[in-house]
Amino acid sequence: MTPVHRSNIPAARTTLIGREDDLARLIATVRDGSCRLITLIGAGGSGKTAIALEAARSQQRELVDGAWFVDLSSLTQTDDVAEACCAALGLTDPARPPLARLVDALAGSDALIVLDNCEHLQSSAAAVANALLDGCPEVRLLTTSREVLGVKGEQVIRVMPLALPQPGGRLEDAASTQLFLARARALRPELVLEGNEAAIADICVRVDGLPLAIELAAANITVMSPAQIARRLSLAHELLPSRDLTRPDRHRTMEAAIAWGHALLDESDTKVFRRLSVFANGWTLAAAERTCAFTEEEAPNVAGSMQRLVERSMIVRDESEPPRFRWLQLLREFASRKLDEAVEREATEQAHVAFYLALAEATYGRPGHAPASAFRVLVEEYPNLHKAAEVATTRGDFISALRCHNGLVPYYRLRDLRSGITAMQSLLKLALPTRARFPLLIVLADFTTLAGDFALAEQAADEAAEIAAERADADWQFYAAGVRGILAGAQGRFDEARLQFEVARKFAEDDETMAWWHANRGLMEYEAGAFENAREHLEEADRLWSDDDPSWFRGQITSRRGSLSVLNADSETGRDLLLRAISWLGSYGAAVELADALIELAAVDATEARPFFAARILGAADALANATGAQLSAVTRQHMEAATSRTRESLGETAFAREWAHGRAMTLDEAVSAVLSGEKGQAPVSSVLDVLTAREREVAKLVAEGLTNPKIAERLEISPGTTRIHVERILRKLGLASRVQVATAVKSETAS
């Protein structure tokens, strides 16, 4: 597997209390590896997620391919678990179905995948688990749910509530009271146990020792005493028919705590609480103020209500700047029901759509030119923007849906091409006026060209050209011809591409359109091998973009200009341009364009006798390109092959493999930082075998002894299929092509 990042497990923010035995058992089971699917079962709020995350943190550095967390809580029953997994792992190949893409990427991986909150997606989660268990023999799965997945080989670990205080026992010995005291003293350090024993014990018993309920109770310690909390909780308990065994566990235990917390809110807070339920994911204070205030009189009260909701753990504030807020899922469901009871859903969702529509259009900017700060907003707010578009579509407000998706074009282009293609296709099925249909066709033609779906791209480009001709609109005719030129060039039909670009040029009306024309014409000429033509066009595009706009498109153009300078024997200028491009592209996380720029920089280092750093950059570039599923251009592939050959020859197999593997292990941010900080002066990697697992090192040494896969399997008492996977992973990690090269690398290192 070659994701951009090795793990996405969030750092712990609080100590896990009272779960030492559960955690030790879980970690031992994960490490054992004999059972590859473990499901944590328990009531809502029992702490399944916290235990799973802590176990994953303990393992993420022991696993070569890391530990990965996939939160399914925000998905609906119609959402795809496989697609959510691909998104979490950074697998963005738009040409493959999500499940096939996931299995292929993880087929040779030693990774732990945590699927959290599976209960509402049981069949979809089970399908993913079955596929990974069958096709990825070294992958381990850890799932949390309220019921078993029903997959063969599944091992169930039941997460029980925390231990309650026992009559006659010491209060502080019970895990539930330990948790209450820890969370309460974090807010009120002066809180003492003496005199509060009975009230604290009563709180823990009334919420059945469920950690989330205990934390909700403890959050009120700033305004109430333990006795007052216990009394309020007692009053709230009558809201729950606790003997109704037909209700889900979480509702028999947690709804009382949630309803009790809700009952503590005043009228203005309850309005904000229920209206916040329309957010798809996190939100800002500005978003809350625009969405939750229906009148000018309500607006000033939203911030205060948010603060009180945070203090009572009704919502969560993340440590970010500016601050963002989010739900705990159980609380969101409760708030959503309250919104329906108040008959406010339509008005609140309408306000939500209006806010995110304005946000999308404010951050969109020119295609390819949204600044990095605006792009980060799109990434952060994507769930809400997407929901706003869906709500608008459901209500028949197709123009608002179109405007939301238009605002997401930069996000789709760099982060989720497949979803962008799906969105454009869905919009084109709606009853939209021609003026709205044309830009959708242009974007669809561009996206499908990038994805390699040339047949669909041709259809979209042809229809766009027909519309442009009928309307006799110069701007439309410019883009229709231009996108056909890009499409022809992508297929290697360079003469046709030039003809289309010349048609487009006739309709260019200003410097902006001419800059776009020169940029794309220059990129096409570069791929055609007409480097002098490419240089002239790219430099003219840069001149027309006179502002110092560090956009991702500008980064792509600057990278190509750097490559051309290197080809023209001006490596100093080429290096400067490539470093500038890498800085710009890195701020967007534009992995495909970054891989290209890194390869070109490595070619410079390989030529200028910096082979250690060149090999490292090449490894990082290879990982980035593979993670996105993108195909490098023919010219870039040639440059990579030449740089790899030159570097391998200079370093020898062993040293090259060390540096290559080190580079492949870098995250995108680490690779960018290494390049920009001039890491080339650092010491070479000491051992190629350090990047292999203990088992892989055993296999590599047996390969060096000349043993076949069946013989290795017999020696290590593993299956031939597992042996084959180990060998394939060794080749991939070390950047080698054959068993002979593995043997040479191992023997060379042993000799040294």
Secondary structure as UniProt FT lines:
FT   HELIX           20..32
FT   STRAND          37..41
FT   TURN            44..45
FT   HELIX           48..59
FT   TURN            60..62
FT   TURN            64..65
FT   STRAND          67..71
FT   TURN            73..74
FT   TURN            77..78
FT   HELIX           81..89
FT   TURN            94..95
FT   HELIX           98..106
FT   TURN            107..108
FT   STRAND          112..116
FT   HELIX           119..121
FT   HELIX           122..135
FT   TURN            137..138
FT   STRAND          140..145
FT   TURN            152..153
FT   STRAND          154..158
FT   TURN            167..168
FT   HELIX           171..173
FT   HELIX           175..187
FT   TURN            189..190
FT   TURN            194..196
FT   HELIX           197..206
FT   TURN            207..209
FT   HELIX           211..218
FT   HELIX           219..222
FT   HELIX           226..236
FT   HELIX           237..239
FT   TURN            242..243
FT   TURN            245..246
FT   HELIX           249..263
FT   HELIX           267..275
FT   HELIX           276..278
FT   STRAND          283..284
FT   HELIX           285..292
FT   TURN            296..298
FT   HELIX           299..301
FT   HELIX           302..311
FT   TURN            312..313
FT   STRAND          316..318
FT   STRAND          324..326
FT   HELIX           329..341
FT   TURN            342..343
FT   HELIX           345..364
FT   TURN            367..368
FT   HELIX           372..394
FT   TURN            395..396
FT   HELIX           398..407
FT   HELIX           409..415
FT   HELIX           417..428
FT   HELIX           434..451
FT   HELIX           454..471
FT   HELIX           474..490
FT   TURN            491..492
FT   HELIX           494..505
FT   TURN            506..507
FT   HELIX           511..528
FT   HELIX           531..544
FT   HELIX           552..567
FT   TURN            568..569
FT   HELIX           571..588
FT   HELIX           591..607
FT   TURN            608..609
FT   HELIX           611..628
FT   HELIX           634..651
FT   HELIX           653..664
FT   HELIX           668..676
FT   TURN            677..678
FT   HELIX           679..681
FT   HELIX           688..691
FT   HELIX           694..704
FT   TURN            705..706
FT   HELIX           709..716
FT   HELIX           720..734
FT   HELIX           739..751
//
